[in-house]
Amino acid sequence: MKKYAIVTDFDGTLTTKDIAHEICLHHEITSKDQIQTSYDTDDEAKNWMISHFAQVKTTPKEFERFVLKIAKPRKHLKELKHFCKTEKLPFEIVSGGLDIYIKPILKNMGFEDTPFFSATAKISDDGVIVSYPLLEDYRLDDFKASRVQHYKDLGYTTIFCGDGITDFRAAEKADILFACRSLAKACDIEEVKYTELEDFKKILEIVKNK
């Protein structure tokens, strides 16, 4: 029987909406059209987060209230997470998003024990200060790919889930790939095999070996 490890992006993958984009739209820092054409590379994604969140003026209480209001998990995520915990299958989040919204969202879902890697952020009077300490020696796409490789080296059959351009390197390394949005388009162009990510039902069936 195969043993599986799941590595997943957060914004727009674990959640139905991209939380970072929704925050910036809410604060009228950007528009939907601008988001669609905002970045095509890893460095641009990182710089986009730093520059846009610097303009977000909020309080910790207001910030958390808003993200908990808009964050919805994809269907069957809770069943998948429960199965992985029961069977001791690795389930890990690797994100270019911010810890200050990932933590409360995971806690609200009952997933506070889920390991995750992300940017760190702090709310100040001058805006949200974002940093990427994990990326001092890595690009974001390379770091995500390294986490998939980590589990492959341990003998796991790896499942990766993603939706963005910074997920592509990890997508290439994964044994099984679920993709949507920009990642799916990139995979179509590069002829990387994937299953469309709609919800987590198919992934649950795979890890249950059904």
N, C-alpha and C positions, 0 to 999 in steps of 0.2 A: 504493500500500500504506500502511495506517495505521501510525503509530508510537505505541507504547503506553508509558505510565508507570504503575507500580504503587505505590500508597501503602497501607500496611497498619498496622492496630493490631497489638499484640504479644500481650498476655495473652489467652488464650482464642481468639485468631484465628490467629496464626502458630503458637502452641502449642495443644495439645488441651486443656490445663487453664489456668485463670487462676492464674499463679504467685504473685501477691500474695495472693490468697485462700488458696491452699494453705499458704503460709508462716504466715499468721495462724491457720489451723486447726491446723497442726502445733504451734504454740506456745500453743494453747488460749486465744487472745485473743478469738475470736468463734466462732460456730456457723454451720452451713450455713443454718439458718432466718434468722439475723440478717443474713447476707450477702444473702439474697434481698430483704430489705426495708431494706437499709442506706442506700441513697441513690438518688435519682431525678434529681438535678440535677448539673451540672458542679461547682459549688462544694462540694457535699456529697461528691463523689467525691474531690476534692483533700484536703479536711479529713479524710475517712476514712483516706486513706493516711497522712497526717502523724500523726494521733492513734493509729492502731493500730500503726504500725511503731515508734512511740516506746516501745511496750511489749515489743518483740521483744528478748530478751536472748540474744545469741549471739556467736560469734567469726567472723572472716572465713572461716576454714577450714571450720567447721561449716556456715556459711551456704552457701558455694559447694557443698559436698558434697551438701547437701540439694536445692538447686535443680537441680543437674545430674542428680540421681537422678529427679526427678519431671518434668522438662521433656521433652516429646516433641513433635516437629514434626508438623503435619498431613501426611498422605500427599501425595506428589508435590511437596513444597516444594523439595527439593533439585534436582529436574529443572527446575523453574521458575526457581529462582535461577541455575542453571548456564546456562540458555538466555538469561536477561536479561543475564548477564555477558558471554556470548559475542557477543550481538547489540548490546551496549551500550545496553540499555533501562533507564531509571531504575527502581530498586527501593528504596523507602525505608520506614522504620518510624517511625511517629509514635505515641507511647505516653504514658499517664499513669503507667506503671510506673516501676521504679527501674533506674538504670544499673548498680547493683551486682549485679543478677542478669541483666539483658539482655546485658551484655558477655560474661560467662563462658558463657552459653547459646549465644550466636552463635558464639563461638570454638569451642565443643565441636561445633557443627554444621558448622564449616568456613566460616562466614559472617562472619568478623571484619572483612571489608572493607565490610560493609553499613552505609550511613549510617543513623543513627537519632537521634531526638529523644525525650527522656524527662526524668523528674525525676532529680535527683541525690541521692545518699544516702551516708551514712557510718556505719559501725558503731562505736558507742562503748560504754563500760561502762554507760551509762545508757539504752541502747536505740539504735535506728536513727534517725538524724536525717535527715529528708526535706525537701528544698526544691525549688521550682519556678522557677528563674531565668528560664526561657523564657517564663513566664506573667506577667511583670511588666506587660506591655502587652496581654496576651491572656487570654481564657478558654481552657481546654483544648479545648473543642469548636470554638471559632473558630480556634485555632491549627492544628488538624487540617484544618479546611476551607481554611485559607490555603495549606497544602502541596498540596492537590489543585488549587486555583486557580493556584498557581505553575506547575504542569506544563501546565495548560490554556492559560495565557498563552504558554507556549513552543510551543504547537501540538500537544501530545500528546493522544491519546485516553486519558483517565484511567480506571484501574480502582482502586476502593477496596474494601478488605476490613475488616470490623469486626464487633463483637459486643455493644457496650455503648452506653449512653445518650450518652456523650461522643463517639460516632462519628457521631451523626445529622446534624450540619451538613455534615460531609465527605461523608456518604452522599448528601445532597441535591445536592451540587455535582458528584459523579462522573458520568462518562459511562456507566460500567458499574459496577454494585454487587453485591457478594457479602456477604451478611449472615447472622447467626445470633443466637440467644438474644435478649437485650433489644433489640438493634438491629432484628432482624427483626420483633419485636412492634410496635415504634414505627413501622416502615415500613408494616406492615399497617394500623395505625390512620390514618396520614397518607397512605396510598395512594401510597407511593413504591415504584417498581418495583425488584425485586432478584431475585437467584438465591440460593437457600439455599447457604450455605458449608458444605460437607462435607469437601472436600479441595481441592487446587490443580490437579486434572487439567483441569477445564473452563477455568480461567484459562490454563493452559499451551496448551490447544488454541486459545484466542482469540488469544494473542500470536503463535502460529505460523500464524495465519490459516487454521486448518483448519475 
